[in-house]
Amino acid sequence: MGRKVTVATCALNQWALDFEGNLQRILKSIEIAKHRGARYRLGPELEICGYGCWDHYHESDTLLHSLQVLAALLESPVTQDIICDVGMPVMHRNVRYNCRVIFLNRRILLIRPKMALANEGNYRELRWFTPWSRSRQTEEYFLPRMIQELTKQETVPFGDAVLTTLDTCIGSEVCEELWTPRSPHVDMGLDGVEIFTNASGSHHVLRKAHARVDLVTMATTKNGGIYLLANQKGCDGDRLYYDGCAMIAMNGSIFAQGSQFSLDDVEVLTATLDLEDVRSYRAEISSRNLEASKVSPYPRVKVDFALSCHEDLLEPLSEPVEWKYHSPAEEISLGPACWLWDFLRRSQQAGFLLPLSGGVDSAATACLVYSMCRQVCEAVKDGNREVLADVRTIVDQPSYTPQDPRELCGRILTTCYMAGENSSRETCDRAKELAQQVGSHHLGLNIDPAVKAIVGIFSLVTGKSPLFAAHGGSSRENLALQNVQARVRMVVAYLFAQLSLWSRGARGGLLVLGSANVDESLLGYLTKYDCSSADINPIGGISKTDLKDFVQFCMESFQLPALQSILVAPPTAELEPLASGQVSQTDEEDMGMTYAELSVYGRLRKLAKTGPYGMFCKLLVMWKDVCTPRQVADKVKRFFSKYSINRHKMTTLTPAYHAESYSPDDNRFDLRPFLYNTRWPWQFRCIDKQVLQLERRQQDLEGVD
């Protein structure tokens, strides 16, 4: 009697609205799963249309094309003799649902709508879909005619049900449902479901992978069972990078681990597991069995098909594996680099242009492009034909095969040091040395003629000549002169991005890379429409602290000694005059706070959801050993004043890789006003009142002593 089952899950690099490409990747994953002996294949959430369609979900075209792809899947010989579980939007009785469509041999078995929708952070599923709220109930779904003609079915079950095959029972939950306090797998497991499937559209956040793994292992530790998790992988058209981590678990142990970051568009995991191991594991948990005897039953869809074979005694079983996690520095070296690769090949551009200043942020961005080139060379070496075809298209050479990351970097990355009268020799040398070590095509130029011309226009019109503060000018003059330099660099960057390849006799244009970190964005410590304005920013969701750790990692792992001098140099914008040839301006002095403090403010503002008074109360305790209450109050007021004055800059922030949970990205993640009363009179008065009370109490205690 058969009891060993081979199941498959996958991570697919789907692309929003790329129905042709998405179909081919789905078919390839099913083909691989079947080749490995799997009888059940699970795919990512909304894989047919791509997860990130956003407001395109409202369009009837998206529903139509999803049905057309489903028809192509049903018709394909590849999908025969394997249960296929695919994700797509479905409209039922004029309501749109995020669904799993499960089919076998040209017949749809069940359409299972998502019951808990993700609606926090970057997710807006309630904007496009309605959750199915009728637990353990199904309705008849009338199939569109194009599907009826293929399946010879008029209606199929639609709702919250499970599949019963000849040898086991399978239940679905979709992404967010695993994260809810009352996940469906609990009651499904108590009702005898032995295989749980989870189709996800889960994006990368630094240090998040363990949470996903813990939830899956805990689900099967408490209740027993086999758990399959599929996820999207890659950039499907916006700021998010979906980070794979497909997995198969049983009874609290991991049996197959998918990669978190890779350039493979299709990754399939399979495992052969013994159903009797689930049954015996559950047998001795008496508390579970008592609960199971009281649970309300799920509707069951009977399937005349088995996941196991009759003669499977000699079939080898999969062994448990230890989950391997990346360090945060490794995550940064891989995630944004893969995101850059997807953006480059899908935008059909010929490479990147990066203004390289000689500081940590632009150096980190250069390292990410170099890391991308390393991964491309590695993928080509491992026989990835899709990557080879893409890189040949990018460099416009049909016979090119990349082997050395530095050589590839020279073709794909142009770096540019834009000197001004306030630039130091040291930053120029640091930028040039790093460019040589990563292999980029490096340009050096001087922006002074353009800056003088623009200031000259102002002087000609007004008869006034603004001066830097160091030369006797006011703070308004000082800031305006700094901003002219910064904005000229943006104009020059775009000019070279469009025409530098033309000047070298090569085809195509370059994507401009920005390099403002998440902490600078949070405070608004950047000039609107300067070099922070770019096409994309791979480090815009990463803190200064993590970037420094990443640069240290690159120096050691990629053998880039030029990074040593960049790491020890104080961060500076170099927009004010030098003092005796030396830098007179540093970022932390300009900001009035350290980068470490900024990270704390960022987490308290976004994650702890504190306003000025709430942040003050928390920092009183956190910093009690290093700051007096009045010092804490001054720091909080300084942060909120600067943050609110500069919040308008977030509305024009360059699209950045989302990696940090306190990102101030105004587009979708961090929705707040950009016109504040920057004096915060009521909030700051509450803080002042509390400071006075604390100081009086301290004085009273000292008087007693």
Salt bridges, closest charged atoms under 4 A:
ASP18 OD2 - ARG25 NH2 2.99
GLU45 OE2 - LYS114 NZ 2.73
GLU47 OE1 - ARG41 NH2 2.74
GLU47 OE2 - ARG100 NH2 3.65
ASP55 OD1 - ARG127 NE 2.79
GLU59 OE2 - HIS56 ND1 2.92
ASP85 OD1 - ARG100 NE 2.80
GLU125 OE1 - LYS114 NZ 2.85
GLU139 OE1 - HIS92 NE2 2.70
GLU139 OE1 - ARG93 NH1 3.28
GLU139 OE2 - ARG134 NH1 1.87
GLU173 OE2 - HIS185 ND1 2.94
GLU177 OE2 - ARG112 NH1 2.88
ASP187 OD2 - ARG136 NH2 2.69
ASP191 OD2 - ARG300 NH1 2.77
GLU194 OE2 - ARG279 NE 2.61
ASP214 OD2 - HIS210 ND1 3.59
ASP238 OD2 - ARG668 NH2 2.89
ASP243 OD1 - ARG212 NH2 2.85
ASP265 OD1 - ARG345 NH2 2.98
GLU267 OE1 - LYS233 NZ 3.36
ASP274 OD2 - ARG3 NE 3.08
GLU276 OE2 - ARG279 NH1 2.81
GLU291 OE2 - LYS294 NZ 3.83
GLU330 OE1 - HIS326 ND1 3.78
GLU331 OE1 - HIS204 NE2 2.65
ASP342 OD1 - ARG345 NH2 2.86
ASP361 OD1 - LYS544 NZ 3.22
GLU386 OE2 - LYS28 NZ 3.21
ASP390 OD2 - ARG345 NH1 3.01
ASP396 OD1 - ARG507 NH1 3.61
GLU407 OE2 - ARG411 NE 2.48
ASP429 OD1 - ARG425 NH2 3.18
ASP546 OD1 - ARG207 NH2 2.80
GLU597 OE2 - LYS635 NZ 2.72
GLU660 OE1 - ARG603 NH2 3.40
ASP665 OD2 - ARG239 NE 3.30
ASP666 OD1 - ARG647 NH2 3.38
ASP670 OD2 - ARG605 NH1 2.90
ASP670 OD1 - LYS606 NZ 3.30
ASP670 OD2 - ARG647 NH1 2.82
ASP670 OD1 - ARG672 NE 2.71
ASP688 OD1 - LYS637 NZ 2.46
GLU695 OE2 - ARG630 NE 2.80
